[in-house]
Amino acid sequence: MKGSHLTVFAANQSRRKNHMLVADWIVDEVKRAGILGATVIEAAQAIDARGKYHAARFFELADQPVAVTVAADDAHIDALLESLRRGGVPLFYTRCPVEYEMLGSEGAQ
């Protein structure tokens, strides 16, 4: 199948939308867009679009950068991006064309 690979970057884990952590809100929007899978990646450090440094620290993980990544057909990615835009949370994303497929059978070990 062909579609897009989308990665949405949230500068820090403590930012909230609708009383949810932004990463959780993004994953919720992924589900609402009909996308079947998402991966949340927690990073050790990052520099945001404004040049501010963010890092996970031993005693304080609130500033830990996170990214949510998904792959789906373009119609689903377009719907997700529109939903995220309406959410009003400042986010940076990258989008690349991708070919994807499920391998194996469900339930196989």
C-alpha positions in Angstrom: 0.0 0.0 0.0 1.1 3.6 -0.5 0.5 6.5 1.7 2.4 8.8 4.1 4.6 8.4 7.1 3.8 11.2 9.6 5.8 12.1 12.7 4.4 14.8 15.0 6.8 16.3 17.5 5.7 17.6 20.9 8.4 19.7 22.6 7.7 18.5 26.0 5.7 15.7 27.7 4.0 18.1 30.2 2.0 20.1 27.7 -1.7 19.4 27.9 -4.8 19.5 25.6 -8.3 18.7 27.0 -6.7 17.6 30.3 -4.6 15.1 28.5 -0.9 15.0 27.8 -0.3 16.2 24.2 1.1 12.8 23.1 -2.0 11.1 24.5 -4.2 13.6 22.8 -2.4 13.1 19.5 -2.8 9.3 19.8 -6.5 9.8 20.6 -6.8 11.9 17.4 -5.0 9.2 15.4 -7.7 6.7 16.5 -10.5 9.2 15.6 -8.9 9.6 12.2 -9.3 5.8 11.7 -5.6 5.1 11.7 -5.0 1.6 13.2 -1.6 2.2 14.8 0.7 4.8 16.3 4.0 4.8 18.1 5.0 7.3 20.8 8.7 7.8 21.0 10.2 9.5 24.1 13.5 11.3 23.4 16.3 12.2 25.8 16.6 15.7 24.4 15.6 18.0 21.7 15.6 21.6 20.5 12.2 23.0 19.5 11.3 25.2 16.6 12.0 28.3 18.7 15.5 27.0 19.6 14.6 26.1 23.2 16.4 23.1 24.7 14.2 20.3 26.2 15.5 17.3 28.1 14.4 14.5 30.3 16.1 14.8 33.6 16.5 12.2 36.4 14.1 13.9 38.8 11.9 15.7 36.3 10.5 14.1 33.1 7.9 16.9 32.4 10.2 18.5 29.8 10.9 15.2 28.0 10.4 15.6 24.2 8.1 13.1 22.5 7.2 12.2 19.0 4.2 10.3 17.6 4.7 8.5 14.4 2.1 6.8 12.1 1.8 5.4 8.6 -1.5 5.3 6.7 -3.1 6.1 3.4 -3.1 9.8 2.5 -6.8 10.3 3.1 -6.4 9.2 6.8 -3.2 11.3 7.2 -5.0 14.4 5.8 -7.9 13.9 8.2 -5.5 13.5 11.1 -3.6 16.7 10.2 -6.8 18.7 9.8 -7.9 17.5 13.3 -4.6 18.4 14.8 -4.8 21.9 13.1 -8.2 22.5 14.6 -6.8 21.5 18.0 -4.8 24.7 18.2 -1.7 23.1 19.8 1.5 24.3 18.3 3.1 21.2 16.8 5.9 20.5 14.2 5.5 17.5 11.9 7.2 15.8 9.0 5.4 13.9 6.3 7.0 11.6 3.7 5.6 9.3 1.1 5.8 5.7 2.1 5.0 2.1 1.0 3.7 -0.1 3.8 2.3 -3.5 4.4 1.4 -5.8 7.3 3.5 -9.0 7.4 2.6 -12.3 8.9 -0.7 -13.2 10.3 -2.5 -11.9 13.4 -2.0 -14.1 16.4 1.1 -15.8 15.0 4.0 -16.0 17.4 
